[in-house]
Amino acid sequence: MEIVLIIAMILIGAGTAAQTAMNAQLRESLGHTITGSAINFSIGLLCLVGLFLALRIPAPSFSAIAAVPAWAWLGGVIGAVFVAVSSVASRDLGILLTFSLLIAGQVLGSAVLDHFGWMGFAPRPINLMKLVGAILLVVGVLMIKRA
């Protein structure tokens, strides 16, 4: 199962790079970053509602909704900011540098979240190999920027 998830994440990552180019084109064609982002999220919402209905997923109870930590609702905000900013950044920086910076931020942020076990995850302390890997990733981003 692990190999399936690894392959899926690689394919999703490649798809996300293509999505950024698509979002940049939406922004240019429709005249504004927010308009393109809104269209992107609207199409995504329609797809999810379709899946919700097709799979007959039961709606959560009010008590389940009330029990969600306040910070968990911010994921959609981060997604919206990502779509909007990456559609601009990709044209100015190129998709490779845009995603190199994004991935560097994800790895550094993930290292902190894992180390301290924040946001409901078990702590996974940083060790020398993880630290070296993160540093090499940042070095790789710097090399891409200088190329």
C-alpha positions in Angstrom: 0.0 0.0 0.0 2.9 2.4 0.8 4.2 2.2 -2.8 0.7 3.1 -4.1 0.6 6.2 -1.9 4.1 7.2 -2.9 3.2 6.9 -6.6 -0.1 8.7 -6.0 1.7 11.6 -4.3 4.3 11.9 -7.1 1.5 12.1 -9.6 -0.5 14.5 -7.6 2.6 16.7 -7.2 3.0 16.7 -11.0 -0.6 17.5 -11.4 -0.3 20.4 -9.0 2.4 21.9 -11.2 0.1 21.6 -14.2 -2.7 23.0 -12.1 -0.6 26.1 -11.4 -0.2 26.7 -15.1 -3.9 26.2 -15.6 -4.7 28.7 -12.8 -2.2 31.2 -14.3 -4.0 30.9 -17.6 -7.4 31.4 -15.9 -6.1 34.5 -14.2 -4.8 35.9 -17.5 -7.9 35.0 -19.5 -10.4 36.2 -16.9 -8.5 39.3 -15.9 -7.9 38.8 -12.2 -6.3 36.4 -9.8 -9.4 36.2 -7.5 -11.7 35.5 -10.4 -9.5 32.6 -11.6 -9.2 31.3 -8.1 -12.9 31.5 -7.5 -13.5 29.5 -10.7 -10.9 26.9 -9.6 -12.5 26.4 -6.2 -16.1 26.4 -7.7 -15.2 23.5 -10.0 -13.5 21.7 -7.2 -16.5 22.2 -5.0 -18.8 20.8 -7.7 -16.6 17.8 -8.1 -16.6 17.2 -4.3 -20.4 17.6 -4.0 -20.8 15.2 -6.9 -18.6 12.6 -5.1 -20.4 13.3 -1.8 -23.8 12.5 -3.4 -22.6 9.6 -5.6 -20.9 7.9 -2.6 -23.8 8.7 -0.3 -21.5 10.0 2.4 -23.6 11.0 5.4 -23.5 14.6 6.5 -21.6 15.2 9.8 -23.6 15.9 12.9 -23.7 19.3 14.4 -21.8 18.0 17.4 -19.0 16.7 15.2 -18.8 20.1 13.4 -18.7 21.9 16.8 -15.9 19.6 18.0 -13.6 20.6 15.1 -10.6 22.7 16.5 -10.8 26.3 15.3 -7.5 26.1 13.5 -8.6 23.2 11.3 -11.1 25.4 9.4 -8.2 27.5 8.1 -7.1 24.8 5.6 -9.4 26.2 3.0 -7.9 29.7 3.5 -4.4 28.4 2.9 -5.6 26.5 -0.2 -7.2 29.7 -1.6 -4.1 31.8 -0.9 -1.9 29.1 -2.5 -4.1 29.0 -5.7 -4.1 32.8 -5.9 -0.4 33.5 -5.2 1.0 30.6 -7.2 -1.0 31.7 -10.3 0.9 35.0 -10.1 4.3 33.7 -8.9 4.5 31.0 -11.5 4.5 33.6 -14.3 7.1 35.7 -12.6 9.3 33.0 -11.2 8.5 30.0 -13.4 6.8 26.9 -12.2 10.0 25.1 -11.2 11.2 27.8 -8.8 7.7 28.5 -7.6 7.3 24.8 -6.6 10.8 24.5 -5.3 10.1 27.3 -2.9 6.7 25.8 -2.0 8.2 22.4 -1.3 11.0 23.9 0.7 8.4 25.7 2.8 6.4 22.5 3.2 9.4 20.5 4.3 10.5 23.1 6.8 7.0 23.6 8.1 6.5 19.8 8.3 9.7 19.4 10.2 8.5 21.8 12.9 5.0 20.3 13.0 6.5 16.7 13.3 9.1 17.7 15.8 6.7 19.2 18.2 3.7 17.0 17.4 1.5 19.9 16.7 -2.0 19.8 15.1 -2.9 16.4 16.4 0.1 14.4 15.2 2.4 12.3 17.3 5.8 13.9 17.8 8.5 12.7 15.4 11.7 14.5 16.6 14.0 16.0 14.1 17.3 14.0 13.7 20.5 14.5 11.9 19.3 12.8 8.7 16.1 14.8 8.5 18.0 18.0 9.2 20.6 17.3 6.5 17.8 16.4 4.1 16.0 19.7 4.8 19.3 21.7 4.4 20.0 19.9 1.1 16.5 20.8 -0.1 17.1 24.5 0.7 20.4 24.3 -1.1 18.6 22.8 -4.1 16.2 25.7 -4.2 19.0 28.1 -4.1 20.7 26.3 -7.0 17.4 26.4 -9.0 17.1 30.2 -8.2 20.7 30.9 -9.4 20.3 28.8 -12.6 
